[in-house]
């Protein structure tokens, strides 16, 4: 579950990084000097930046999907692949990459908790259904009226099959 939360946080950071790239002011970068020296212009740099922003956004979507799958503990392989893809999402100050790397380790270590069929496996902490058994001093009980051996049912009651009554 922790890995899923880390991946969702990395998703948010990837979206922030993509937003910063998309809304970057190209005039503030002072690219006129670069345009005079090189063959490509401001439009080329702007295109490259938009492509990088789109890649960060796509990797962020992978992180979101992988985070949801990790929280639900289903489809281990997809969650693992999403955490690997998240390493390249970077985010501000590479925090998203670090969170994705930690999530990768956690998902890899918790493979046994995942179920590939889309169903959540029961946790070891979930309460097991109560199995009703008679006390050790009452393994056999006979009907006081007819003497037939009685049966102990799941409702913790003794039943006489001959008299067809609970006693």
C-alpha positions as CSV (number, residue, x, y, z in Angstrom):
1,X,0.0,0.0,0.0
2,X,2.9,2.4,0.8
3,X,4.3,1.8,-2.7
4,X,0.9,2.8,-4.2
5,X,0.8,6.0,-2.2
6,X,4.4,6.8,-3.2
7,X,3.6,6.3,-6.8
8,X,0.5,8.6,-6.6
9,X,2.7,11.3,-5.0
10,X,5.2,10.8,-7.8
11,X,2.3,11.2,-10.3
12,X,1.4,14.5,-8.7
13,X,5.0,15.6,-9.0
14,X,5.2,14.5,-12.7
15,X,2.1,16.6,-13.4
16,X,3.7,19.6,-11.7
17,X,6.8,19.1,-13.8
18,X,4.8,18.8,-17.0
19,X,2.9,21.9,-16.1
20,X,6.0,23.9,-15.4
21,X,7.4,22.9,-18.8
22,X,4.1,23.6,-20.7
23,X,3.8,27.1,-19.1
24,X,7.4,28.0,-19.3
25,X,8.0,31.5,-20.6
26,X,10.3,31.1,-23.6
27,X,11.0,34.8,-23.8
28,X,12.6,34.7,-20.3
29,X,15.1,32.0,-21.5
30,X,16.9,34.6,-23.7
31,X,17.1,32.3,-26.7
32,X,17.9,35.0,-29.2
33,X,21.7,34.4,-28.8
34,X,21.2,30.7,-29.4
35,X,19.1,31.4,-32.5
36,X,21.9,33.5,-34.0
37,X,24.6,30.9,-33.3
38,X,22.7,27.7,-34.2
39,X,20.5,26.4,-37.1
40,X,17.4,25.9,-34.9
41,X,15.3,28.6,-33.5
42,X,13.0,29.3,-30.6
43,X,10.2,27.3,-32.2
44,X,12.4,24.2,-32.2
45,X,13.3,24.6,-28.5
46,X,9.7,25.2,-27.7
47,X,8.7,22.0,-29.5
48,X,11.3,20.0,-27.7
49,X,10.1,21.4,-24.3
50,X,6.4,20.5,-25.2
51,X,7.5,17.0,-26.2
52,X,9.3,16.6,-22.8
53,X,6.2,17.9,-21.0
54,X,4.0,15.4,-22.8
55,X,6.4,12.5,-21.9
56,X,6.3,13.5,-18.2
57,X,2.5,13.6,-18.4
58,X,2.3,10.2,-20.0
59,X,4.7,8.7,-17.4
60,X,2.6,10.3,-14.7
61,X,-0.5,8.6,-16.0
62,X,1.4,5.3,-15.8
63,X,2.3,6.2,-12.2
64,X,-1.3,6.8,-11.4
65,X,-2.5,3.5,-12.8
66,X,0.4,1.6,-11.2
67,X,-0.3,3.3,-7.8
68,X,-4.0,2.4,-7.9
69,X,-3.1,-1.2,-8.8
70,X,-0.5,-1.4,-6.0
71,X,-3.0,-0.1,-3.5
72,X,-5.6,-2.7,-4.6
73,X,-2.8,-5.3,-4.7
74,X,-3.7,-6.5,-8.1
75,X,-1.6,-7.0,-11.3
76,X,1.8,-7.1,-9.8
77,X,3.6,-6.9,-13.2
78,X,1.8,-3.8,-14.3
79,X,2.4,-2.0,-11.0
80,X,6.1,-3.0,-11.2
81,X,6.4,-1.7,-14.8
82,X,4.7,1.5,-13.8
83,X,7.1,2.1,-11.0
84,X,10.0,1.5,-13.4
85,X,8.5,4.0,-15.9
86,X,8.0,6.4,-13.0
87,X,11.8,6.6,-12.4
88,X,12.0,8.6,-15.7
89,X,9.2,11.0,-14.6
90,X,11.7,13.0,-12.6
91,X,9.5,15.7,-11.1
92,X,10.9,18.7,-9.2
93,X,14.4,18.0,-8.0
94,X,14.1,14.3,-9.1
95,X,11.9,13.6,-6.1
96,X,9.5,11.7,-8.3
97,X,12.3,9.4,-9.5
98,X,13.4,8.7,-5.9
99,X,9.8,7.9,-4.8
100,X,9.3,5.6,-7.8
101,X,12.5,3.8,-7.0
102,X,11.4,3.2,-3.4
103,X,8.0,2.1,-4.7
104,X,9.8,-0.3,-7.1
105,X,11.7,-2.0,-4.3
106,X,8.5,-2.2,-2.1
107,X,6.4,-3.7,-5.0
108,X,9.2,-6.2,-5.8
109,X,9.4,-7.3,-2.2
110,X,5.6,-7.7,-1.8
111,X,4.9,-9.9,-4.8
112,X,3.2,-12.5,-2.7
113,X,0.5,-10.0,-1.6
114,X,-0.6,-9.4,-5.2
115,X,-3.2,-11.4,-7.1
116,X,-3.2,-11.4,-10.9
117,X,-6.9,-12.0,-11.3
118,X,-8.1,-8.7,-10.0
119,X,-9.3,-10.0,-6.7
120,X,-7.7,-8.8,-3.5
121,X,-6.2,-11.7,-1.5
122,X,-7.4,-11.9,2.1
123,X,-5.0,-10.3,4.5
124,X,-3.4,-12.3,7.3
125,X,-5.1,-9.9,9.7
126,X,-8.6,-10.5,8.5
127,X,-10.8,-12.5,10.9
128,X,-11.3,-16.1,9.9
129,X,-14.9,-17.4,10.0
130,X,-15.9,-19.0,13.3
131,X,-15.9,-22.7,13.2
132,X,-18.4,-24.0,15.7
133,X,-17.3,-27.1,17.6
134,X,-18.7,-28.4,20.9
135,X,-16.6,-28.1,24.0
136,X,-14.2,-30.9,24.7
137,X,-16.4,-32.3,27.5
138,X,-19.4,-32.4,25.2
139,X,-18.0,-34.3,22.1
140,X,-21.1,-36.6,22.2
141,X,-24.5,-35.8,23.6
142,X,-27.6,-37.9,23.6
143,X,-31.2,-36.7,23.5
144,X,-32.7,-36.7,27.0
145,X,-36.1,-37.9,25.6
146,X,-35.3,-40.6,23.1
147,X,-31.6,-41.3,23.7
148,X,-30.5,-40.7,20.0
149,X,-27.1,-39.2,19.4
150,X,-27.5,-35.5,18.9
151,X,-25.7,-33.3,16.3
152,X,-23.9,-30.0,17.0
153,X,-24.7,-27.4,14.3
154,X,-23.0,-24.2,13.1
155,X,-25.3,-22.1,15.3
156,X,-23.8,-23.7,18.5
157,X,-26.9,-25.8,19.2
158,X,-27.6,-29.5,19.7
159,X,-30.1,-31.0,17.4
160,X,-31.9,-34.4,17.8
161,X,-32.5,-35.9,14.3
162,X,-35.1,-38.4,15.8
163,X,-37.2,-35.8,17.6
164,X,-36.4,-33.1,15.0
165,X,-35.9,-30.5,17.7
166,X,-33.1,-28.4,19.1
167,X,-32.3,-29.0,22.7
